[in-house]
Amino acid sequence: MTTPPPRRPMQLLSAPIIALVMAAAATPSCLAAAQTAQAADPARPAPSASPGMLDKREIRAQLAPVRYTTIAAEIGAVIARLPVTEGARFQRGQTLVQFDCAVQNAQLNKARASLSAADKAWQANKRLAELNSVGRVELDASEAEVAKARADLAAQAALVGKCSIAAPFGGRVAEQKVREQQFAQPGQTLLEIIDDSALELEFIVPSKWLVWIKPGKVFQIRIDETGKTYPAKVQRLGARVDPVSQSVKVVGVVDGKFNELMAGMSGAVMFGQQEQQP
């Protein structure tokens, strides 16, 4: 009778092998649990700008001059004088730039002499025409020369008129871009001027505020640079509402004259709390 071979005793697994087996078995369940937790509490997306956020944030406004413009040269000439320096005040009609127009004035005198000569020739031809000593063609030609000389004189006088630039309104010189004795080209920017007699405020508000915000509405603005609060009122509303942000542009004006205020300052707009409630 054949005796079966003896069974080998079961070998015990080492601790590292047991740990690997348990980790492999636990991996699917862990992944499922993680997916379930993520589905139950998904990551919150980054906040995006919404119309409601505009109601809660601070409304900012910037002071801007009611009128401002750029003074440019209309002729090519040397700048003789700049009577008003940067930052200084000026009155309407005051000279801001004076050019050296010696050549232009000489050409103006020449045009006057040409007109005088043409007029004398025409007057002589008229007397000769009365004596039938000159033809009609010569008389008409001399008259045309007078008209031509008169037009040349007017053009030269207009050119000399560009030798001095007067202020179109009262205000201040915001920036001086040239210096005296500098040659200016036609069209070159010389000065930036502003009228700071009244300062406007431009800011953006939620379009739902159109229910109560109207031209003439009174509000206040706290200017950062001075730390003071000033009265203001709505002057006009924007022509359209931005459909994306659901906002509208508002233009106001500082109600009063405050010497410490300057164009470019900014601050926070303050309306009544009860009015800002949605």
MOJOGI-V972452 format. One record per helix or strand of 3 or more residues. SS is the DSSP state (A for helix, B for strand). FROM is the first residue (numbers start at 1). LEN is the number of residues. If there is no record, write none. Layout:
# MOJOGI-V972452
ss = [SS	SS]
from = [FROM	FROM]
len = [LEN	LEN]
This chain:
# MOJOGI-V972452
ss = [A	A	B	B	B	A	A	B	B	B	A	B	B	B	B]
from = [15	51	60	77	95	102	136	164	171	189	207	218	229	247	266]
len = [26	6	13	5	6	29	26	3	6	18	5	6	14	8	5]
